Amino acid sequence: MQQDIPVRERTVLAVVGTSGSGKTTLLEVLIAGLAARGLKVNVVKHSHHDLELEPPHKDSARLRMAGAAEVMVASPFRFAIVRELRGAPEPSLDEQLDRLAPADLILLEGFKSYPVAKLEVYRAAAGKPPLYPGDGRVIAVASDQPAPADLRPGVDWLDVNQPQAVQAWLEAYLKKVSSNA
């Protein structure tokens, strides 16, 4: 069992669910809505696969492959930092969060085994069982199914096909977390 991860004074919510459940699609809508309201939202996307962020023939990839520990690629429009782990363990969630600029909300995509508050996206058509029955950190489920009769108290059930309602829930959650801080 992992230890609880201190999120310090950050508001962090993981959006979790099985592959194909619609996490990214829902996140796109939520982020656009929050950004339109003037909120700054950061995202950390977890992947179990290797990341290829640049073609191998580009200068930045060549420098990284030559042995640079980190390569920053910068332009007038954006910048990115690529760090090679070279066998070192994956950074902890707190280490990853520490690299981000301050924000009103940090959304995690994935990180379903991490002990943080979670919004699960569940679609029965994905063919996998939901996570919420076995994960007490799931505080809301956005689903295309009706709420089950045995839903654990304290878990909000949302219609994933009504993203405005999910956004309203998220905004209420942010207010609640802010007032408890």
Contacts in CASP RR format, 6 or more apart in sequence:
PFRMAT RR
TARGET T0000
AUTHOR 0000-0000-0000
METHOD contacts of the structure
MODEL  1
MQQDIPVRERTVLAVVGTSGSGKTTLLEVLIAGLAARGLKVNVVKHSHHD
LELEPPHKDSARLRMAGAAEVMVASPFRFAIVRELRGAPEPSLDEQLDRL
APADLILLEGFKSYPVAKLEVYRAAAGKPPLYPGDGRVIAVASDQPAPAD
LRPGVDWLDVNQPQAVQAWLEAYLKKVSSNA
2 113 0 8 1.000
2 114 0 8 1.000
2 115 0 8 1.000
3 115 0 8 1.000
4 115 0 8 1.000
5 92 0 8 1.000
5 93 0 8 1.000
5 94 0 8 1.000
5 114 0 8 1.000
5 115 0 8 1.000
5 116 0 8 1.000
6 94 0 8 1.000
7 94 0 8 1.000
7 97 0 8 1.000
7 116 0 8 1.000
8 94 0 8 1.000
9 181 0 8 1.000
10 97 0 8 1.000
10 103 0 8 1.000
10 106 0 8 1.000
11 104 0 8 1.000
11 105 0 8 1.000
11 106 0 8 1.000
11 174 0 8 1.000
11 177 0 8 1.000
11 178 0 8 1.000
12 97 0 8 1.000
12 105 0 8 1.000
12 106 0 8 1.000
12 107 0 8 1.000
12 108 0 8 1.000
12 116 0 8 1.000
12 117 0 8 1.000
13 105 0 8 1.000
13 106 0 8 1.000
13 107 0 8 1.000
13 108 0 8 1.000
13 116 0 8 1.000
13 117 0 8 1.000
13 118 0 8 1.000
13 119 0 8 1.000
13 170 0 8 1.000
13 173 0 8 1.000
14 107 0 8 1.000
14 108 0 8 1.000
14 109 0 8 1.000
14 110 0 8 1.000
14 111 0 8 1.000
14 112 0 8 1.000
14 114 0 8 1.000
14 116 0 8 1.000
14 117 0 8 1.000
14 118 0 8 1.000
14 119 0 8 1.000
15 23 0 8 1.000
15 26 0 8 1.000
15 27 0 8 1.000
15 107 0 8 1.000
15 108 0 8 1.000
15 109 0 8 1.000
15 110 0 8 1.000
15 118 0 8 1.000
15 119 0 8 1.000
15 120 0 8 1.000
15 121 0 8 1.000
16 23 0 8 1.000
16 110 0 8 1.000
16 111 0 8 1.000
16 112 0 8 1.000
16 118 0 8 1.000
16 119 0 8 1.000
16 120 0 8 1.000
16 121 0 8 1.000
16 131 0 8 1.000
16 138 0 8 1.000
17 23 0 8 1.000
17 110 0 8 1.000
17 112 0 8 1.000
17 120 0 8 1.000
17 121 0 8 1.000
17 122 0 8 1.000
17 131 0 8 1.000
18 122 0 8 1.000
18 126 0 8 1.000
18 127 0 8 1.000
18 128 0 8 1.000
18 131 0 8 1.000
19 126 0 8 1.000
20 123 0 8 1.000
20 126 0 8 1.000
21 121 0 8 1.000
21 122 0 8 1.000
21 123 0 8 1.000
21 126 0 8 1.000
22 121 0 8 1.000
22 123 0 8 1.000
22 160 0 8 1.000
23 109 0 8 1.000
23 110 0 8 1.000
23 121 0 8 1.000
24 109 0 8 1.000
26 121 0 8 1.000
26 142 0 8 1.000
26 160 0 8 1.000
26 163 0 8 1.000
26 166 0 8 1.000
27 43 0 8 1.000
27 107 0 8 1.000
27 109 0 8 1.000
29 163 0 8 1.000
29 166 0 8 1.000
29 167 0 8 1.000
30 107 0 8 1.000
30 163 0 8 1.000
30 166 0 8 1.000
30 167 0 8 1.000
30 170 0 8 1.000
31 41 0 8 1.000
31 43 0 8 1.000
31 107 0 8 1.000
33 167 0 8 1.000
34 41 0 8 1.000
34 104 0 8 1.000
34 105 0 8 1.000
34 167 0 8 1.000
34 170 0 8 1.000
34 171 0 8 1.000
35 41 0 8 1.000
37 171 0 8 1.000
39 104 0 8 1.000
39 105 0 8 1.000
39 174 0 8 1.000
40 101 0 8 1.000
40 102 0 8 1.000
40 103 0 8 1.000
40 104 0 8 1.000
40 105 0 8 1.000
41 103 0 8 1.000
41 104 0 8 1.000
41 105 0 8 1.000
41 106 0 8 1.000
41 107 0 8 1.000
42 100 0 8 1.000
42 101 0 8 1.000
42 103 0 8 1.000
42 105 0 8 1.000
42 106 0 8 1.000
42 107 0 8 1.000
43 106 0 8 1.000
43 107 0 8 1.000
43 108 0 8 1.000
43 109 0 8 1.000
44 93 0 8 1.000
44 96 0 8 1.000
44 97 0 8 1.000
44 100 0 8 1.000
44 106 0 8 1.000
44 107 0 8 1.000
44 108 0 8 1.000
44 109 0 8 1.000
44 111 0 8 1.000
45 108 0 8 1.000
45 109 0 8 1.000
45 110 0 8 1.000
46 108 0 8 1.000
46 109 0 8 1.000
46 110 0 8 1.000
46 111 0 8 1.000
53 80 0 8 1.000
53 82 0 8 1.000
54 60 0 8 1.000
54 61 0 8 1.000
54 73 0 8 1.000
54 82 0 8 1.000
55 61 0 8 1.000
56 62 0 8 1.000
56 65 0 8 1.000
60 71 0 8 1.000
60 73 0 8 1.000
60 82 0 8 1.000
63 71 0 8 1.000
64 71 0 8 1.000
64 82 0 8 1.000
64 84 0 8 1.000
67 84 0 8 1.000
68 84 0 8 1.000
69 83 0 8 1.000
69 84 0 8 1.000
69 86 0 8 1.000
70 81 0 8 1.000
70 82 0 8 1.000
70 83 0 8 1.000
70 84 0 8 1.000
71 81 0 8 1.000
71 82 0 8 1.000
72 79 0 8 1.000
72 80 0 8 1.000
72 81 0 8 1.000
72 82 0 8 1.000
73 79 0 8 1.000
73 80 0 8 1.000
73 82 0 8 1.000
81 99 0 8 1.000
93 108 0 8 1.000
93 111 0 8 1.000
93 114 0 8 1.000
93 116 0 8 1.000
97 106 0 8 1.000
100 106 0 8 1.000
104 174 0 8 1.000
105 174 0 8 1.000
108 114 0 8 1.000
108 116 0 8 1.000
112 118 0 8 1.000
112 131 0 8 1.000
112 135 0 8 1.000
115 137 0 8 1.000
116 137 0 8 1.000
117 137 0 8 1.000
117 139 0 8 1.000
118 131 0 8 1.000
118 135 0 8 1.000
118 137 0 8 1.000
118 138 0 8 1.000
118 139 0 8 1.000
119 138 0 8 1.000
119 139 0 8 1.000
119 140 0 8 1.000
119 141 0 8 1.000
119 142 0 8 1.000
119 166 0 8 1.000
119 170 0 8 1.000
120 130 0 8 1.000
120 131 0 8 1.000
120 132 0 8 1.000
120 135 0 8 1.000
120 138 0 8 1.000
120 140 0 8 1.000
120 141 0 8 1.000
120 142 0 8 1.000
121 141 0 8 1.000
121 142 0 8 1.000
121 143 0 8 1.000
121 160 0 8 1.000
122 130 0 8 1.000
122 131 0 8 1.000
122 132 0 8 1.000
122 141 0 8 1.000
122 142 0 8 1.000
122 143 0 8 1.000
122 145 0 8 1.000
122 160 0 8 1.000
123 143 0 8 1.000
123 144 0 8 1.000
123 145 0 8 1.000
123 160 0 8 1.000
124 143 0 8 1.000
124 144 0 8 1.000
124 145 0 8 1.000
125 144 0 8 1.000
130 141 0 8 1.000
130 143 0 8 1.000
131 138 0 8 1.000
132 138 0 8 1.000
132 141 0 8 1.000
132 152 0 8 1.000
132 155 0 8 1.000
133 152 0 8 1.000
136 152 0 8 1.000
138 155 0 8 1.000
139 154 0 8 1.000
139 155 0 8 1.000
139 156 0 8 1.000
139 173 0 8 1.000
140 155 0 8 1.000
140 156 0 8 1.000
140 157 0 8 1.000
140 158 0 8 1.000
140 169 0 8 1.000
140 173 0 8 1.000
141 147 0 8 1.000
141 155 0 8 1.000
141 156 0 8 1.000
141 157 0 8 1.000
141 158 0 8 1.000
142 158 0 8 1.000
142 159 0 8 1.000
142 160 0 8 1.000
142 166 0 8 1.000
143 157 0 8 1.000
143 158 0 8 1.000
143 159 0 8 1.000
143 160 0 8 1.000
144 159 0 8 1.000
144 160 0 8 1.000
144 161 0 8 1.000
147 157 0 8 1.000
151 157 0 8 1.000
156 169 0 8 1.000
158 165 0 8 1.000
158 166 0 8 1.000
158 169 0 8 1.000
159 165 0 8 1.000
159 166 0 8 1.000
160 166 0 8 1.000
END
